[in-house]
Amino acid sequence: MERLKIVSISFHTAGKIFDFDSQDFELIPGDKVIVETERGRALGTVIRKPREINPDQAPPKLKTILRIAAETDLQMAQSNALREQEALQFCKQRVKQRKMEMKLVRAEYLFDGSKIIFYFTADGRIDFRELVRDLAQHFRTRIEMRQIGVRDEAKQVGGLGICGRELCCSSHLREFIPVSVKMAKAQGLALNPTKISGQCGRLLCCLAYEYDTYNEMKKTLPKCGKMLQIKAGTAEVISRDILAQKVTLSRNGERCQMHISDLQKEIDSAENATEEAVVKQQEQVKRQPSKRPEKTAHSPAKSNQRSNNQKSNDKVPPEQGQPVSKDDSGQEANKRRRKRPRRRSNRRTTPAENKT
């Protein structure tokens, strides 16, 4: 099975990359080529050198490269760029005359001049049918109006960012990536819209560049508010410098900044000190003699006397010292018993019954 040679081509600066069949052309990055697209022929730039793949891995509807661009093709592209400026100015005049709420961004001629595409931004839907008729009568070609977003507008217009460099979207960023406020919080930036927003009014695309790096470096630092045990005592983490890998500690109103490596040494030494103190305390407890009750030695005479007295006490009652008879013991037991109250009958006797 023959392998296909695929080459990556882009039609605009920092634009999307498309794959084409390079056939037998020997191409290097930066070459200008003429390719066949769904909209017709176009002038593209080679981004990556050709590579071989299996036919099963080829993208669907794969187009081919027609030829390497010649001088006439490059001159035609320059003339189209001049015509695009004229077409944009004329379209702006028509929009102003008709008082249409839309902002024109850019006009683009196809390579063969068969169509003009006008890019614009608007808050809602615009009825531009009358505008298209005016443009078609003037330019004598097909007209296409395409609405784009604010990020695409910044990409096509270009400009300088707050960093002083060219916008990422118009210089090298080929696809827009989602950006959230969470990324700005992870880097400790002030949530001021004027400082974290780009020319398009959305969050800066560069916030996503270092987001993963910040998350990895934050894992080695303790969180703010955590209490740490160091040599000097207990200290609280107030702030963190993620890129410098430093933390600011507060103890008894005094603040100090330490590197994470030095802080780890302080924590380890404090733990070792506490372990040594615990071991010493356990050793001291083991060395102390155990307090047991002392046994008193009794003489054999005293022990015999105690045993005799105990036997006599068992035989003699504690009150009289004489044996008690069975009758007396029975009377005492009866006295100890609880006397139960007699039940009184509620029946009243009649006089006749009393006489009898």
ABEGO torsion letter per residue (X at the ends): XBBBBBBBBBABBGBBBBBBBAEABBBBBGBBBBBBBAAEBBBBBBABBBBBBBAAABBBGBBBBABBBBAAAAAAAAAAAAAAAAAAAAAAAAAAAAGBBBBBABBBBBAAGABBBBBBBBABBBBAAAAAAAAAAAAGBBBBBBBBBAAAAAAAAEEBBAAGBBBAAAAABABBBBBBAAAAAAAGBBBBAAAABBAAGBBBAAAAAAAAAAAAAAAABBBBGBBBBBAAEBBBBABBBAAAGBBBBBBGGBBBBBBAAAAAAAAAAAAAAAAAAAAAAAAAAAABBBBBBBBBBBBAAAAAAAAAAAAAAAABBAAAGBBBBAAAAAAAAAAABBBBBBBBBABBBBAAAAAX
